Amino acid sequence: MELSPTGNATPQTLPVHPSCAYILHGLNTRPDKMKDISSMIAGHAQHVSQGVLTGHLEVDEKEKEISAVVWKNETLEQWHSAMTSCTEQTAERIFVGYSLGALSALNLFDSNKTSVLPTRMIL
């Protein structure tokens, strides 16, 4: 972040070259609360995907099995699905995670369960 002449923080410019982004919400944050971040990144990335973890969308999901293993598998599947939209090998792969989303990303990329690693992470 840079400071403007008024002392307010101004966001840095995101890359303009081909990029794909995946955004994952936090534990007590509904996915729709990430819309502002999605919109901001959508102005700079070719493709933006927003992940949803079980138990964070509909009331009916409370009856589904919710566990760390389920969330880890969902993060892996959704990340791979989002990155299939990166058709260029040189495309930047951006992972944006808030709270639980950030923890899920760190766990995923540290576990060696994927060879598709992000080129940039915003946690």
LINVEN-V222358 format. One record per residue. N is the residue number from 0. RES is the residue in one small letter. OMEGA is omega in degrees with one decimal (* if undefined). NEAR is the number of other C-alpha atoms within 8 Angstrom. D_FIRST is the distance of its C-alpha to the first C-alpha in Angstrom with 1 decimal. Layout:
# LINVEN-V222358
n = (N | N)
res = (RES | RES)
omega = (OMEGA | OMEGA)
near = (NEAR | NEAR)
d_first = (D_FIRST | D_FIRST)
This chain:
# LINVEN-V222358
n = (0 | 1 | 2 | 3 | 4 | 5 | 6 | 7 | 8 | 9 | 10 | 11 | 12 | 13 | 14 | 15 | 16 | 17 | 18 | 19 | 20 | 21 | 22 | 23 | 24 | 25 | 26 | 27 | 28 | 29 | 30 | 31 | 32 | 33 | 34 | 35 | 36 | 37 | 38 | 39 | 40 | 41 | 42 | 43 | 44 | 45 | 46 | 47 | 48 | 49 | 50 | 51 | 52 | 53 | 54 | 55 | 56 | 57 | 58 | 59 | 60 | 61 | 62 | 63 | 64 | 65 | 66 | 67 | 68 | 69 | 70 | 71 | 72 | 73 | 74 | 75 | 76 | 77 | 78 | 79 | 80 | 81 | 82 | 83 | 84 | 85 | 86 | 87 | 88 | 89 | 90 | 91 | 92 | 93 | 94 | 95 | 96 | 97 | 98 | 99 | 100 | 101 | 102 | 103 | 104 | 105 | 106 | 107 | 108 | 109 | 110 | 111 | 112 | 113 | 114 | 115 | 116 | 117 | 118 | 119 | 120 | 121 | 122)
res = (m | e | l | s | p | t | g | n | a | t | p | q | t | l | p | v | h | p | s | c | a | y | i | l | h | g | l | n | t | r | p | d | k | m | k | d | i | s | s | m | i | a | g | h | a | q | h | v | s | q | g | v | l | t | g | h | l | e | v | d | e | k | e | k | e | i | s | a | v | v | w | k | n | e | t | l | e | q | w | h | s | a | m | t | s | c | t | e | q | t | a | e | r | i | f | v | g | y | s | l | g | a | l | s | a | l | n | l | f | d | s | n | k | t | s | v | l | p | t | r | m | i | l)
omega = (175.3 | 177.1 | 176.2 | 178.7 | 179.5 | 179.0 | 178.5 | 178.1 | 175.5 | -177.7 | 176.0 | 179.5 | 176.7 | -177.9 | 178.7 | 177.8 | -175.4 | 179.4 | 175.8 | -177.9 | 175.2 | -175.7 | -178.4 | -176.6 | -179.6 | -175.7 | -177.9 | -178.7 | 175.7 | -178.8 | -178.1 | 177.2 | -179.9 | -176.4 | -179.2 | 178.3 | 178.4 | -179.3 | 179.8 | -178.4 | 180.0 | 177.4 | -175.9 | -177.4 | 178.8 | -176.6 | 177.8 | 176.3 | 178.6 | -179.0 | 176.7 | 177.6 | -179.8 | 178.5 | -176.0 | -175.9 | -174.5 | 178.2 | -179.2 | -178.0 | -179.7 | 179.3 | 178.9 | 177.1 | 177.6 | 177.9 | 177.8 | -179.7 | 178.5 | -179.0 | 177.3 | 179.8 | 178.6 | 179.1 | 179.2 | -178.6 | -178.0 | 176.9 | -179.9 | 178.5 | 179.8 | -175.7 | 174.7 | 178.0 | 177.4 | -175.6 | 179.4 | 179.2 | -177.5 | -178.1 | 176.2 | -179.7 | -174.0 | 173.7 | 176.6 | -179.1 | 177.8 | 174.8 | 180.0 | 177.6 | 177.4 | 178.9 | 178.3 | 179.3 | -179.3 | 178.3 | -178.5 | -173.9 | 176.7 | -174.5 | -177.1 | 177.5 | 179.2 | 174.8 | 179.1 | -176.7 | 176.9 | 173.0 | 179.0 | 175.7 | 175.3 | -174.9 | *)
near = (6 | 7 | 9 | 8 | 5 | 5 | 6 | 7 | 8 | 8 | 6 | 6 | 4 | 6 | 7 | 7 | 7 | 10 | 15 | 16 | 15 | 14 | 14 | 13 | 16 | 12 | 8 | 4 | 8 | 10 | 13 | 5 | 8 | 10 | 8 | 7 | 7 | 11 | 8 | 8 | 11 | 10 | 6 | 10 | 14 | 8 | 10 | 13 | 8 | 9 | 11 | 9 | 9 | 10 | 10 | 11 | 10 | 7 | 6 | 6 | 10 | 9 | 5 | 8 | 6 | 9 | 6 | 6 | 6 | 10 | 12 | 11 | 8 | 9 | 13 | 11 | 8 | 9 | 9 | 9 | 8 | 13 | 12 | 7 | 8 | 12 | 6 | 6 | 5 | 5 | 11 | 11 | 13 | 13 | 12 | 13 | 16 | 10 | 10 | 10 | 14 | 13 | 9 | 11 | 11 | 8 | 9 | 13 | 10 | 6 | 7 | 7 | 7 | 9 | 5 | 6 | 7 | 9 | 7 | 8 | 9 | 7 | 7)
d_first = (0.0 | 3.7 | 6.8 | 9.6 | 13.1 | 13.8 | 11.3 | 9.5 | 5.9 | 5.8 | 5.2 | 5.6 | 9.4 | 11.4 | 14.6 | 17.6 | 20.2 | 22.3 | 20.6 | 21.6 | 19.7 | 21.2 | 19.8 | 21.6 | 21.8 | 22.4 | 25.8 | 26.1 | 24.0 | 26.0 | 24.7 | 24.7 | 21.9 | 19.5 | 20.5 | 17.4 | 15.2 | 18.2 | 18.3 | 14.7 | 15.3 | 18.9 | 17.8 | 16.6 | 19.0 | 22.8 | 23.6 | 21.9 | 24.0 | 23.7 | 25.6 | 27.9 | 29.5 | 33.0 | 33.5 | 30.4 | 31.8 | 35.4 | 37.7 | 40.2 | 37.9 | 38.7 | 42.0 | 40.4 | 39.9 | 36.5 | 35.7 | 33.1 | 35.2 | 35.0 | 31.2 | 30.9 | 33.2 | 31.5 | 28.1 | 29.9 | 31.8 | 29.0 | 26.7 | 29.6 | 30.4 | 26.9 | 26.8 | 30.3 | 28.6 | 27.1 | 30.0 | 28.7 | 28.7 | 25.7 | 23.6 | 20.3 | 20.7 | 17.7 | 18.3 | 16.3 | 17.9 | 17.8 | 20.1 | 23.3 | 21.8 | 19.6 | 22.8 | 24.9 | 22.7 | 22.9 | 26.6 | 27.2 | 25.7 | 27.2 | 30.6 | 31.3 | 32.5 | 30.7 | 30.5 | 27.8 | 24.6 | 21.1 | 19.3 | 15.9 | 15.4 | 12.8 | 14.3)
